[in-house]
Amino acid sequence: MMLMTAGEPTTDRQLIVWMECYADGDQRGFEELYRALAPMVFHCLRRWIGNSTQAEDLTQETFLRVHRARERYRRGAPVAPWVLTIARRLSIDHLRSRGAARVAITPNGELPETGVRDTRTDENLQELVAAVREAVAQLPDAQRKVVALHKLESQPMTDIAKALGITEQAARLKAHRGYKKLRVKLARLTGRSTNG
């Protein structure tokens, strides 16, 4: 994957080097990661939750969580998908909390008046979910099964391999190839280009 930051391309390898430097205590590594990834994280969050102000707050929270998890970063692992996973989980939690707030009981023990839902947010989320489902459906059968079991059902690769009667390495390879195809298909949604 290649990102554009301040007019110059940033490669996956550069992100990995910066993350490893940051995990070792080099503040400049974080600054470079933030400069490279914050615009993409913000864009995705804004699209997922439909609100720029909240997307800015969640972008900051995403990088706060990256900071807290820096020592647990698996060296050599792709950085952008890891950071986007943190952002995605934050957006899901945010949307859930907004939904829960709408059905909270009043101090008098009564149900609140039904409010008007933010249809723009719902439409953005529905559009994203539909695009992901379509992209997953277009994967070859073996890759689709591994991706679905791993990401949608949160099963570990060892269990997936056993369930499909393949080695764990084969399951990881199918997942990698499936994620790569999904990244290319879904890059069109965010307007980013991918290489490889």
Z-matrix of the N, CA and C atoms (Angstrom, degrees):
N
C 1 1.442
C 2 1.517 1 107.53
N 3 1.321 2 115.47 1 146.33
C 4 1.457 3 120.17 2 176.90
C 5 1.518 4 108.52 3 -131.84
N 6 1.322 5 116.20 4 128.30
C 7 1.453 6 122.57 5 177.65
C 8 1.517 7 108.39 6 -107.74
N 9 1.323 8 115.98 7 154.12
C 10 1.460 9 119.96 8 174.68
C 11 1.522 10 107.83 9 -102.44
N 12 1.336 11 116.35 10 123.09
C 13 1.458 12 120.51 11 176.83
C 14 1.508 13 108.15 12 -130.79
N 15 1.305 14 115.78 13 123.55
C 16 1.467 15 122.43 14 179.39
C 17 1.519 16 111.50 15 49.80
N 18 1.330 17 115.98 16 39.77
C 19 1.453 18 120.88 17 175.08
C 20 1.510 19 114.80 18 84.02
N 21 1.330 20 118.09 19 -4.58
C 22 1.460 21 118.97 20 -179.94
C 23 1.524 22 109.63 21 -121.08
N 24 1.342 23 117.52 22 144.46
C 25 1.459 24 119.81 23 -177.61
C 26 1.528 25 111.96 24 -72.58
N 27 1.319 26 115.69 25 144.31
C 28 1.451 27 122.82 26 175.90
C 29 1.523 28 107.35 27 -118.19
N 30 1.317 29 117.08 28 126.36
C 31 1.459 30 121.13 29 -178.27
C 32 1.521 31 110.86 30 -95.94
N 33 1.344 32 115.39 31 165.39
C 34 1.462 33 120.56 32 175.47
C 35 1.521 34 110.16 33 -56.52
N 36 1.324 35 116.39 34 -41.74
C 37 1.470 36 120.62 35 -178.08
C 38 1.527 37 111.10 36 -60.66
N 39 1.328 38 117.44 37 -41.75
C 40 1.462 39 119.98 38 178.08
C 41 1.521 40 111.26 39 -63.10
N 42 1.338 41 116.01 40 -41.49
C 43 1.469 42 119.55 41 178.39
C 44 1.523 43 110.66 42 -61.67
N 45 1.325 44 116.83 43 -41.66
C 46 1.469 45 121.30 44 179.52
C 47 1.526 46 109.88 45 -62.85
N 48 1.331 47 116.65 46 -45.97
C 49 1.468 48 120.17 47 179.53
C 50 1.521 49 110.27 48 -60.63
N 51 1.345 50 117.41 49 -45.24
C 52 1.461 51 120.60 50 179.92
C 53 1.529 52 111.02 51 -62.88
N 54 1.337 53 117.17 52 -41.16
C 55 1.459 54 120.09 53 -179.46
C 56 1.523 55 110.41 54 -66.45
N 57 1.321 56 117.27 55 -40.79
C 58 1.460 57 120.18 56 179.07
C 59 1.532 58 110.49 57 -65.30
N 60 1.336 59 117.29 58 -40.20
C 61 1.472 60 120.61 59 176.07
C 62 1.524 61 110.02 60 -61.32
N 63 1.323 62 116.11 61 -44.50
C 64 1.453 63 120.37 62 -179.96
C 65 1.525 64 110.82 63 -63.67
N 66 1.328 65 116.99 64 -43.09
C 67 1.469 66 120.34 65 178.50
C 68 1.524 67 110.89 66 -61.00
N 69 1.339 68 116.60 67 -28.24
C 70 1.466 69 121.19 68 177.97
C 71 1.529 70 112.50 69 -85.85
N 72 1.342 71 117.84 70 1.95
C 73 1.449 72 121.38 71 174.86
C 74 1.514 73 115.95 72 104.37
N 75 1.315 74 118.35 73 5.09
C 76 1.467 75 121.53 74 -179.44
C 77 1.527 76 109.41 75 -86.19
N 78 1.343 77 116.56 76 109.38
C 79 1.473 78 121.87 77 -177.62
C 80 1.523 79 111.69 78 -60.92
N 81 1.338 80 117.75 79 -31.89
C 82 1.461 81 120.57 80 -178.93
C 83 1.545 82 110.57 81 -61.73
N 84 1.332 83 117.01 82 -32.51
C 85 1.459 84 120.64 83 176.78
C 86 1.523 85 111.17 84 -58.49
N 87 1.348 86 115.82 85 -43.23
C 88 1.464 87 119.42 86 178.20
C 89 1.523 88 110.92 87 -64.91
N 90 1.328 89 116.17 88 -43.41
C 91 1.464 90 119.84 89 -179.34
C 92 1.529 91 111.18 90 -58.96
N 93 1.315 92 116.75 91 -42.05
C 94 1.469 93 120.68 92 178.87
C 95 1.529 94 111.12 93 -67.58
N 96 1.330 95 116.64 94 -41.88
C 97 1.471 96 120.16 95 177.21
C 98 1.525 97 110.69 96 -60.67
N 99 1.317 98 115.61 97 -46.14
C 100 1.462 99 119.66 98 -178.75
C 101 1.526 100 110.42 99 -61.59
N 102 1.323 101 116.45 100 -46.38
C 103 1.462 102 121.27 101 -179.64
C 104 1.530 103 110.55 102 -59.85
N 105 1.329 104 116.61 103 -39.00
C 106 1.464 105 120.71 104 -177.07
C 107 1.529 106 112.88 105 -78.43
N 108 1.328 107 117.57 106 -38.39
C 109 1.466 108 120.12 107 -169.59
C 110 1.532 109 115.18 108 -103.70
N 111 1.319 110 118.97 109 -24.30
C 112 1.463 111 120.27 110 -175.81
C 113 1.528 112 113.54 111 -56.56
N 114 1.345 113 119.63 112 -42.93
C 115 1.470 114 117.81 113 179.42
C 116 1.535 115 112.88 114 -61.33
N 117 1.333 116 117.21 115 -40.42
C 118 1.457 117 120.62 116 179.48
C 119 1.528 118 110.64 117 -67.30
N 120 1.339 119 116.33 118 -43.25
C 121 1.467 120 120.50 119 179.37
C 122 1.530 121 109.85 120 -61.19
N 123 1.329 122 116.72 121 -46.77
C 124 1.464 123 120.56 122 179.13
C 125 1.531 124 111.07 123 -59.29
N 126 1.335 125 116.77 124 -46.03
C 127 1.467 126 121.11 125 -178.80
C 128 1.535 127 110.44 126 -59.11
N 129 1.317 128 116.27 127 -46.03
C 130 1.472 129 119.53 128 -179.72
C 131 1.522 130 111.12 129 -64.97
N 132 1.328 131 116.92 130 -45.29
C 133 1.466 132 119.94 131 179.93
C 134 1.517 133 111.66 132 -62.51
N 135 1.323 134 116.88 133 -41.69
C 136 1.470 135 120.06 134 179.10
C 137 1.526 136 110.11 135 -61.54
N 138 1.317 137 115.88 136 -40.46
C 139 1.469 138 120.09 137 179.33
C 140 1.530 139 110.69 138 -68.08
N 141 1.329 140 116.81 139 -40.87
C 142 1.460 141 120.75 140 -177.18
C 143 1.521 142 112.52 141 -70.47
N 144 1.345 143 118.06 142 -38.57
C 145 1.463 144 118.92 143 -174.81
C 146 1.517 145 113.45 144 -108.50
N 147 1.339 146 117.84 145 -11.57
C 148 1.456 147 121.21 146 173.16
C 149 1.520 148 115.64 147 72.69
N 150 1.331 149 117.97 148 22.43
C 151 1.455 150 120.45 149 -178.57
C 152 1.524 151 108.85 150 -145.95
N 153 1.329 152 116.87 151 116.91
C 154 1.465 153 121.52 152 -175.94
C 155 1.525 154 113.07 153 -64.25
N 156 1.313 155 117.38 154 -41.60
C 157 1.467 156 120.07 155 -178.49
C 158 1.522 157 110.63 156 -64.22
N 159 1.322 158 116.27 157 -46.17
C 160 1.461 159 119.45 158 178.58
C 161 1.525 160 111.09 159 -67.56
N 162 1.326 161 117.36 160 -33.51
C 163 1.469 162 120.76 161 177.06
C 164 1.529 163 110.65 162 -64.24
N 165 1.341 164 116.99 163 -38.08
C 166 1.471 165 120.33 164 176.25
C 167 1.530 166 110.51 165 -62.35
N 168 1.333 167 116.38 166 -45.01
C 169 1.463 168 120.27 167 179.27
C 170 1.528 169 110.89 168 -62.72
N 171 1.325 170 116.50 169 -43.49
C 172 1.462 171 119.86 170 -178.78
C 173 1.530 172 111.64 171 -71.01
N 174 1.333 173 117.93 172 -28.38
C 175 1.463 174 120.38 173 174.62
C 176 1.530 175 108.82 174 -63.73
N 177 1.329 176 116.46 175 -45.01
C 178 1.468 177 119.90 176 177.89
C 179 1.526 178 110.72 177 -62.62
N 180 1.328 179 117.13 178 -42.60
C 181 1.467 180 121.10 179 178.90
C 182 1.528 181 110.73 180 -63.74
N 183 1.335 182 116.89 181 -37.29
C 184 1.464 183 120.54 182 177.74
C 185 1.522 184 110.39 183 -58.47
N 186 1.332 185 116.34 184 -48.37
C 187 1.462 186 119.16 185 -178.18
C 188 1.527 187 112.37 186 -73.00
N 189 1.317 188 117.77 187 -25.71
C 190 1.461 189 120.22 188 171.98
C 191 1.532 190 109.16 189 -64.35
N 192 1.316 191 116.49 190 -41.39
C 193 1.468 192 119.87 191 179.05
C 194 1.530 193 111.35 192 -70.44
N 195 1.326 194 117.26 193 -34.62
C 196 1.470 195 120.00 194 173.51
C 197 1.528 196 108.48 195 -60.07
N 198 1.324 197 116.36 196 -43.95
C 199 1.469 198 120.99 197 179.00
C 200 1.529 199 110.48 198 -58.71
N 201 1.308 200 116.11 199 -47.18
C 202 1.468 201 120.04 200 -178.28
C 203 1.527 202 112.48 201 -66.83
N 204 1.332 203 116.58 202 -28.93
C 205 1.474 204 120.83 203 -176.22
C 206 1.526 205 112.81 204 -98.66
N 207 1.321 206 118.23 205 5.46
C 208 1.460 207 120.71 206 -172.13
C 209 1.519 208 113.03 207 -58.90
N 210 1.305 209 118.20 208 -34.21
C 211 1.464 210 120.74 209 -179.05
C 212 1.524 211 111.91 210 -75.50
N 213 1.328 212 117.06 211 -18.25
C 214 1.471 213 120.97 212 178.82
C 215 1.528 214 112.00 213 -94.02
N 216 1.340 215 116.81 214 -3.10
C 217 1.469 216 120.24 215 178.71
C 218 1.521 217 109.23 216 -58.87
N 219 1.332 218 116.06 217 132.19
C 220 1.470 219 122.21 218 178.87
C 221 1.521 220 108.52 219 -81.72
N 222 1.304 221 117.28 220 108.27
C 223 1.468 222 122.82 221 -175.68
C 224 1.521 223 111.56 222 -52.40
N 225 1.326 224 114.66 223 134.25
C 226 1.460 225 121.31 224 179.00
C 227 1.515 226 114.11 225 88.39
N 228 1.326 227 117.26 226 -11.86
C 229 1.469 228 120.65 227 -179.25
C 230 1.524 229 109.48 228 -76.21
N 231 1.342 230 117.79 229 148.05
C 232 1.471 231 120.38 230 177.56
C 233 1.530 232 110.64 231 -58.30
N 234 1.304 233 116.03 232 135.75
C 235 1.460 234 121.55 233 -173.62
C 236 1.528 235 112.15 234 -86.73
N 237 1.332 236 117.40 235 -45.60
C 238 1.467 237 120.21 236 -175.12
C 239 1.533 238 112.28 237 -58.18
N 240 1.345 239 120.16 238 -46.13
C 241 1.472 240 118.52 239 178.66
C 242 1.533 241 112.42 240 -62.78
N 243 1.327 242 116.41 241 -35.18
C 244 1.468 243 120.89 242 178.53
C 245 1.531 244 109.91 243 -63.75
N 246 1.321 245 116.44 244 -47.52
C 247 1.469 246 120.84 245 -179.77
C 248 1.532 247 110.28 246 -65.53
N 249 1.331 248 117.03 247 -41.66
C 250 1.467 249 119.42 248 179.26
C 251 1.528 250 112.04 249 -66.45
N 252 1.320 251 117.35 250 -31.37
C 253 1.465 252 120.15 251 175.98
C 254 1.524 253 109.95 252 -64.85
N 255 1.329 254 116.17 253 -42.19
C 256 1.471 255 119.97 254 176.04
C 257 1.528 256 109.58 255 -59.95
N 258 1.330 257 116.87 256 -46.51
C 259 1.468 258 121.10 257 -179.80
C 260 1.529 259 111.10 258 -63.00
N 261 1.327 260 116.70 259 -42.34
C 262 1.466 261 120.63 260 -178.89
C 263 1.523 262 110.51 261 -62.14
N 264 1.336 263 115.93 262 -43.72
C 265 1.466 264 119.36 263 179.89
C 266 1.532 265 111.34 264 -65.10
N 267 1.328 266 115.87 265 -38.59
C 268 1.469 267 119.11 266 175.69
C 269 1.527 268 111.21 267 -62.53
N 270 1.336 269 116.90 268 -41.11
C 271 1.473 270 119.46 269 -179.59
C 272 1.526 271 110.73 270 -65.66
N 273 1.314 272 116.61 271 -38.86
C 274 1.473 273 120.06 272 178.05
C 275 1.523 274 110.02 273 -63.74
N 276 1.342 275 116.10 274 -46.33
C 277 1.468 276 119.60 275 177.83
C 278 1.525 277 110.98 276 -60.23
N 279 1.320 278 116.23 277 -40.93
C 280 1.467 279 121.22 278 179.59
C 281 1.534 280 110.57 279 -62.18
N 282 1.323 281 115.97 280 -47.68
C 283 1.470 282 119.42 281 -179.21
C 284 1.524 283 111.17 282 -65.43
N 285 1.325 284 116.94 283 -37.53
C 286 1.470 285 119.92 284 177.06
C 287 1.525 286 110.62 285 -63.80
N 288 1.325 287 116.29 286 -43.66
C 289 1.463 288 118.58 287 -177.54
C 290 1.526 289 110.96 288 -66.13
N 291 1.318 290 116.82 289 -34.71
C 292 1.472 291 119.81 290 176.28
C 293 1.513 292 110.02 291 -65.43
N 294 1.319 293 117.20 292 -40.36
C 295 1.462 294 120.53 293 178.57
C 296 1.508 295 111.07 294 -66.14
N 297 1.328 296 116.42 295 -41.37
C 298 1.463 297 120.67 296 179.71
C 299 1.519 298 110.64 297 -66.00
N 300 1.323 299 116.80 298 -35.90
C 301 1.458 300 119.76 299 -179.51
C 302 1.526 301 110.96 300 -64.79
N 303 1.312 302 117.45 301 -30.55
C 304 1.463 303 120.61 302 -178.49
C 305 1.519 304 112.37 303 -71.62
N 306 1.344 305 118.15 304 -23.69
C 307 1.457 306 119.33 305 -177.50
C 308 1.527 307 112.09 306 -110.54
N 309 1.320 308 117.71 307 13.15
C 310 1.457 309 120.38 308 178.84
C 311 1.527 310 110.10 309 -65.92
N 312 1.319 311 115.20 310 145.44
C 313 1.463 312 120.65 311 179.02
C 314 1.528 313 109.07 312 -78.31
N 315 1.319 314 116.25 313 141.02
C 316 1.464 315 121.23 314 179.90
C 317 1.529 316 109.49 315 -69.74
N 318 1.343 317 117.43 316 164.96
C 319 1.475 318 119.90 317 178.03
C 320 1.530 319 112.94 318 -58.35
N 321 1.330 320 117.57 319 -23.14
C 322 1.470 321 121.42 320 178.51
C 323 1.520 322 112.24 321 -83.40
N 324 1.334 323 117.43 322 0.58
C 325 1.448 324 120.49 323 179.89
C 326 1.516 325 114.04 324 82.76
N 327 1.320 326 116.96 325 16.00
C 328 1.457 327 120.94 326 -179.90
C 329 1.525 328 110.12 327 -106.01
N 330 1.313 329 114.34 328 159.57
C 331 1.458 330 119.02 329 174.66
C 332 1.521 331 109.02 330 -76.03
N 333 1.311 332 117.49 331 140.11
C 334 1.459 333 119.12 332 179.91
C 335 1.515 334 110.62 333 -71.43
N 336 1.340 335 114.43 334 164.76
C 337 1.461 336 119.73 335 174.81
C 338 1.523 337 108.19 336 -63.56
N 339 1.319 338 115.39 337 142.78
C 340 1.455 339 117.81 338 178.67
C 341 1.513 340 108.66 339 -69.73
N 342 1.314 341 114.76 340 128.40
C 343 1.455 342 120.85 341 -179.00
C 344 1.514 343 110.48 342 -92.60
N 345 1.285 344 114.85 343 170.74
C 346 1.457 345 120.82 344 176.26
C 347 1.520 346 107.54 345 -86.51
N 348 1.313 347 116.08 346 126.43
C 349 1.460 348 120.17 347 179.31
C 350 1.521 349 110.16 348 -72.84
N 351 1.307 350 114.94 349 150.50
C 352 1.467 351 121.26 350 175.83
C 353 1.525 352 106.90 351 -78.11
N 354 1.321 353 116.29 352 94.16
C 355 1.468 354 119.96 353 -175.20
C 356 1.511 355 112.21 354 -67.19
N 357 1.332 356 117.18 355 -26.93
C 358 1.467 357 118.63 356 178.28
C 359 1.527 358 109.90 357 -63.76
N 360 1.329 359 117.31 358 -43.37
C 361 1.453 360 121.46 359 178.11
C 362 1.525 361 109.76 360 -63.93
N 363 1.321 362 116.48 361 -45.32
C 364 1.459 363 120.36 362 178.85
C 365 1.524 364 111.23 363 -60.13
N 366 1.323 365 117.36 364 -42.24
C 367 1.459 366 120.81 365 -179.80
C 368 1.522 367 110.89 366 -65.87
N 369 1.338 368 117.96 367 -41.83
C 370 1.460 369 121.07 368 177.77
C 371 1.517 370 111.07 369 -61.55
N 372 1.321 371 115.69 370 -44.77
C 373 1.454 372 120.16 371 -179.41
C 374 1.525 373 110.38 372 -66.13
N 375 1.334 374 116.94 373 -42.97
C 376 1.462 375 120.21 374 178.42
C 377 1.522 376 111.28 375 -63.22
N 378 1.326 377 116.59 376 -38.97
C 379 1.462 378 121.12 377 178.53
C 380 1.526 379 110.34 378 -63.68
N 381 1.324 380 116.64 379 -43.83
C 382 1.460 381 121.00 380 179.41
C 383 1.524 382 110.87 381 -64.94
N 384 1.320 383 117.21 382 -46.27
C 385 1.463 384 121.27 383 179.76
C 386 1.528 385 110.64 384 -60.97
N 387 1.318 386 116.90 385 -43.06
C 388 1.467 387 120.53 386 178.76
C 389 1.524 388 110.93 387 -63.03
N 390 1.312 389 116.96 388 -41.42
C 391 1.472 390 120.48 389 -179.87
C 392 1.518 391 111.14 390 -65.96
N 393 1.328 392 117.03 391 -41.13
C 394 1.467 393 120.24 392 178.69
C 395 1.526 394 110.03 393 -65.64
N 396 1.326 395 116.69 394 -44.61
C 397 1.469 396 119.73 395 179.36
C 398 1.529 397 111.44 396 -60.51
N 399 1.323 398 115.88 397 -43.03
C 400 1.465 399 119.97 398 178.98
C 401 1.523 400 110.98 399 -63.47
N 402 1.332 401 116.58 400 -43.59
C 403 1.466 402 120.27 401 -179.91
C 404 1.524 403 110.83 402 -64.90
N 405 1.328 404 117.36 403 -41.49
C 406 1.466 405 120.59 404 178.26
C 407 1.530 406 110.17 405 -65.26
N 408 1.319 407 117.35 406 -41.16
C 409 1.465 408 121.47 407 -179.84
C 410 1.523 409 111.97 408 -62.46
N 411 1.324 410 117.86 409 -27.17
C 412 1.459 411 121.21 410 -178.70
C 413 1.525 412 112.97 411 -83.97
N 414 1.333 413 117.64 412 -6.84
C 415 1.459 414 120.09 413 178.13
C 416 1.524 415 110.16 414 -69.99
N 417 1.332 416 117.59 415 150.74
C 418 1.471 417 119.53 416 172.35
C 419 1.536 418 109.26 417 -57.13
N 420 1.313 419 116.37 418 150.84
C 421 1.458 420 122.58 419 -172.57
C 422 1.528 421 113.38 420 -52.00
N 423 1.319 422 118.25 421 -47.96
C 424 1.465 423 121.04 422 -176.85
C 425 1.530 424 111.05 423 -63.68
N 426 1.326 425 116.83 424 -41.79
C 427 1.461 426 120.48 425 179.16
C 428 1.523 427 110.48 426 -68.76
N 429 1.328 428 116.63 427 -40.50
C 430 1.458 429 120.78 428 -179.28
C 431 1.535 430 110.50 429 -61.15
N 432 1.331 431 117.31 430 -42.40
C 433 1.464 432 120.53 431 -179.74
C 434 1.527 433 111.17 432 -62.50
N 435 1.327 434 116.67 433 -45.65
C 436 1.464 435 120.14 434 -178.71
C 437 1.528 436 110.42 435 -65.23
N 438 1.324 437 117.34 436 -45.73
C 439 1.473 438 121.23 437 -179.75
C 440 1.533 439 109.99 438 -61.55
N 441 1.317 440 116.86 439 -44.59
C 442 1.468 441 120.16 440 -179.38
C 443 1.533 442 111.55 441 -63.02
N 444 1.323 443 115.97 442 -45.51
C 445 1.466 444 118.79 443 -179.99
C 446 1.528 445 111.49 444 -66.23
N 447 1.316 446 116.28 445 -39.43
C 448 1.465 447 119.95 446 -176.77
C 449 1.521 448 112.64 447 -74.44
N 450 1.330 449 117.69 448 -51.25
C 451 1.465 450 120.30 449 -174.19
C 452 1.524 451 114.05 450 -89.06
N 453 1.321 452 116.92 451 -39.20
C 454 1.465 453 118.89 452 -175.58
C 455 1.522 454 112.70 453 -84.89
N 456 1.346 455 115.72 454 -32.20
C 457 1.463 456 119.03 455 -179.43
C 458 1.521 457 112.81 456 -109.15
N 459 1.335 458 116.57 457 1.12
C 460 1.478 459 123.51 458 176.04
C 461 1.522 460 113.29 459 54.47
N 462 1.313 461 116.30 460 37.38
C 463 1.456 462 119.42 461 178.16
C 464 1.522 463 110.17 462 -86.73
N 465 1.326 464 117.45 463 142.87
C 466 1.462 465 120.07 464 177.14
C 467 1.535 466 110.63 465 -71.56
N 468 1.313 467 116.06 466 155.34
C 469 1.467 468 121.14 467 -177.08
C 470 1.522 469 112.27 468 -59.16
N 471 1.331 470 117.96 469 -33.80
C 472 1.466 471 119.27 470 179.82
C 473 1.527 472 110.59 471 -62.60
N 474 1.333 473 116.98 472 -42.11
C 475 1.471 474 120.79 473 178.87
C 476 1.527 475 111.27 474 -68.87
N 477 1.316 476 116.68 475 -38.47
C 478 1.464 477 120.57 476 178.72
C 479 1.521 478 110.21 477 -62.78
N 480 1.337 479 115.89 478 -45.30
C 481 1.464 480 120.33 479 179.79
C 482 1.530 481 110.84 480 -59.08
N 483 1.326 482 116.01 481 -44.81
C 484 1.475 483 119.87 482 179.16
C 485 1.524 484 110.89 483 -62.95
N 486 1.331 485 116.48 484 -45.28
C 487 1.465 486 120.81 485 -178.05
C 488 1.523 487 112.20 486 -62.17
N 489 1.338 488 116.89 487 -34.88
C 490 1.460 489 120.66 488 -177.76
C 491 1.532 490 113.13 489 -95.17
N 492 1.331 491 116.29 490 -3.41
C 493 1.465 492 119.87 491 178.94
C 494 1.527 493 113.03 492 68.97
N 495 1.330 494 116.57 493 36.42
C 496 1.463 495 121.18 494 179.07
C 497 1.521 496 108.15 495 -130.03
N 498 1.329 497 116.48 496 169.44
C 499 1.459 498 119.39 497 177.51
C 500 1.530 499 109.67 498 -74.17
N 501 1.329 500 114.90 499 159.48
C 502 1.462 501 119.02 500 177.80
C 503 1.531 502 110.15 501 -62.68
N 504 1.336 503 116.67 502 -38.09
C 505 1.462 504 119.91 503 178.55
C 506 1.530 505 110.83 504 -61.94
N 507 1.329 506 117.01 505 -41.07
C 508 1.472 507 120.59 506 178.30
C 509 1.533 508 110.18 507 -64.08
N 510 1.329 509 116.78 508 -39.48
C 511 1.468 510 120.44 509 178.37
C 512 1.530 511 110.38 510 -63.93
N 513 1.324 512 116.15 511 -43.14
C 514 1.471 513 120.07 512 178.55
C 515 1.527 514 111.37 513 -63.01
N 516 1.319 515 116.26 514 -39.64
C 517 1.465 516 120.57 515 179.73
C 518 1.528 517 110.20 516 -65.60
N 519 1.330 518 116.85 517 -44.37
C 520 1.475 519 120.22 518 178.32
C 521 1.523 520 110.16 519 -62.63
N 522 1.334 521 116.88 520 -40.87
C 523 1.470 522 120.41 521 178.30
C 524 1.530 523 110.07 522 -63.22
N 525 1.329 524 116.18 523 -46.17
C 526 1.467 525 120.04 524 -179.93
C 527 1.522 526 111.32 525 -58.57
N 528 1.318 527 116.26 526 -46.47
C 529 1.467 528 120.12 527 -179.84
C 530 1.528 529 111.22 528 -66.05
N 531 1.322 530 116.43 529 -38.62
C 532 1.463 531 120.24 530 177.85
C 533 1.517 532 111.80 531 -65.17
N 534 1.337 533 117.27 532 -44.69
C 535 1.461 534 120.85 533 179.16
C 536 1.522 535 110.47 534 -64.30
N 537 1.305 536 116.16 535 -37.15
C 538 1.467 537 119.80 536 179.24
C 539 1.534 538 110.13 537 -62.81
N 540 1.329 539 116.53 538 -44.98
C 541 1.470 540 120.29 539 178.10
C 542 1.529 541 110.99 540 -64.53
N 543 1.333 542 116.82 541 -40.17
C 544 1.466 543 120.21 542 178.37
C 545 1.529 544 110.68 543 -63.79
N 546 1.326 545 116.06 544 -42.07
C 547 1.464 546 119.86 545 179.92
C 548 1.521 547 110.56 546 -58.06
N 549 1.341 548 116.52 547 -42.85
C 550 1.465 549 120.43 548 -179.94
C 551 1.526 550 110.25 549 -65.72
N 552 1.332 551 116.63 550 -45.31
C 553 1.465 552 120.47 551 -178.16
C 554 1.534 553 111.86 552 -66.34
N 555 1.317 554 116.15 553 -40.28
C 556 1.463 555 119.86 554 -175.99
C 557 1.524 556 112.89 555 -83.58
N 558 1.315 557 117.44 556 -14.51
C 559 1.474 558 120.20 557 177.67
C 560 1.526 559 110.26 558 -61.01
N 561 1.301 560 116.66 559 -29.49
C 562 1.475 561 120.13 560 178.64
C 563 1.528 562 110.87 561 -62.31
N 564 1.331 563 116.84 562 -31.66
C 565 1.469 564 120.44 563 179.27
C 566 1.517 565 111.87 564 -65.56
N 567 1.319 566 116.37 565 -40.37
C 568 1.458 567 119.93 566 -176.04
C 569 1.517 568 111.89 567 -93.86
N 570 1.320 569 117.37 568 -3.69
C 571 1.455 570 120.49 569 178.41
C 572 1.520 571 113.49 570 76.19
N 573 1.344 572 116.71 571 13.78
C 574 1.461 573 119.90 572 179.40
C 575 1.520 574 108.69 573 -94.75
N 576 1.330 575 114.91 574 154.13
C 577 1.449 576 119.55 575 174.21
C 578 1.519 577 108.19 576 -100.19
N 579 1.322 578 116.02 577 151.74
C 580 1.460 579 121.06 578 176.55
C 581 1.506 580 108.34 579 -122.81
N 582 1.294 581 114.55 580 150.08
C 583 1.460 582 120.50 581 174.64
C 584 1.512 583 107.49 582 -120.60
N 585 1.329 584 115.47 583 117.38
C 586 1.458 585 120.23 584 174.07
C 587 1.447 586 112.47 585 89.01
